[in-house]
Amino acid sequence: MENIRTFIAVDIPQEIKMELDKLIIELRSYAPDIRWVRAANLHLTLRFLGDIPRNSISDLAAELSTNLAGFREFPIALSGVGAFPNLKRARIIWIGGGEGCELMAELAHIVEKSCIKLGFGEADKPFSCHLTIGRVKFPKGHEKLVSQIESMAFDSPLFEVGEVVIFKSELLPAGPRYTRLETVRL
């Protein structure tokens, strides 16, 4: 039985991806050694599943469709730039969620319950409404980047969350490639 690396996410509109790409290009100039996310791969992760059987994807989509039947489209905005666990010891550089994050948390909760019901177990980490833009392998020596992030702001316009996507994630030498497997409309 073939397994595929999978996650469930909300995709971001292309125009916001392009604005984020400009921000990433600016930040890359301060820290080229960080693995910055390509604009095409930007998304809001609801649940990372890891390697799951290919034949479970349709069951997952059906379960999500059933459990999200009463959930309606909603607006959300992205706001702020930061890092986990903090800027001084950054491992993940992120764009935060702004208006609409409480609904994203509700959506993530329903997705989580659906995954648990299908036997995927609980998520490793609690849901956090953010969008990853960079991954830091060595968190030292980024003082200029930290200073730049502390002085910058990012606020996207509101956009509609109208679907949840099950993505396939392939780890390639040139960076990850994400492919839509199933889409569940809200």
Secondary structure, DSSP 8 states (H G I E B T S, - for coil): --EEEEEEEEE--HHHHHHHHHHHHHHHTT-TTSEE--GGG-EEEEEEEEEEEGGGHHHHHHHHHHHTTT---EEE-EEEEEEES-STT-SEEEEEE-TTHHHHHHHHHHHHHHHHHTT----SS----EEEEEE-SS-SS-HHHHHHHHH---B---EEE-EEEEEEEE--TT--EEEEEEEEE-
